């Protein structure tokens, strides 16, 4: 079975409300989709990033994998990684590799008429998820409604909100929002926060100590994820888990973060790190150092692979991507009760609604 040249499409979807975290604001999300065929089957993969990812995928990677064996996904993955040496892998190239790698694994599973989880080898039937959103632009009533929907509507027992507003200059408001979130979700629900690297080191320690009063157990990117020494200092000073890793575009990034002792739980994003192939390697690397893995965003892209790793903690049920993936695909998952099961259908179980989302296509 030889691969045909992949097809690439790019879509931009407006958010349902203005959104921001501690260091960035946005009003739309762009998704780049790769479709690759062999025989009578087609595999689909995607990533989130600028439209330039689609151009790079179309011009550089699509002709590269054409003619490769559809069953030898690691060989195609290795060819893509070698080809971007002079371009630089982190960023655009890594996202493009990730989308195509996911499509290749989906295709292989479909050719073999297997769920992707079964092809990779299942370790669990269900994946714990946590509700994620709580953007700094949300009014208190909007935040409360979102949290209520997750906790009391869908019965998800763990949630995360954004803090670190205006690059860490809104500390009083940050703590007020955390206090309000705790009041909405009650004492038993796990509460997480994500500062997106907005604070400096000492500031992050002070805020982390204040967060402990509200039972916050997960402090994501209290300082920049590039500051491995700072992450380690904050981690050593606080009782809550300090986490990072979403900007890992290759395996050496995760090795540096783990070796530095920077995190209590490693975040990995299959749509950035190099697809399913590299996701599984990163998870194994984390396990060898006694760390669990939490998936970052794009829950439906992660579900099948996440079910195969023994050291999974949970998956992020991220508002933006849940909304987009529910619009774009048939076969989406139901997080009711706080878990999802990825084993329905062949491949990753999703089917692109090409005609239904045509209005959002930009390339």
Beta strands, then each sheet from edge to edge (+ up, - down):
strand 1: 7-20
strand 2: 25-38
strand 3: 41-48
strand 4: 127-132
strand 5: 158-162
strand 6: 190-194
strand 7: 216-220
strand 8: 241-244
strand 9: 265-268
strand 10: 292-295
strand 11: 312-318
strand 12: 329-330
strand 13: 339-340
strand 14: 351-352
sheet 1: 1+ 2- 3+
sheet 2: 13+ 4- 5- 6- 7- 8- 9- 10- 11-
sheet 3: 12+ 14-
end
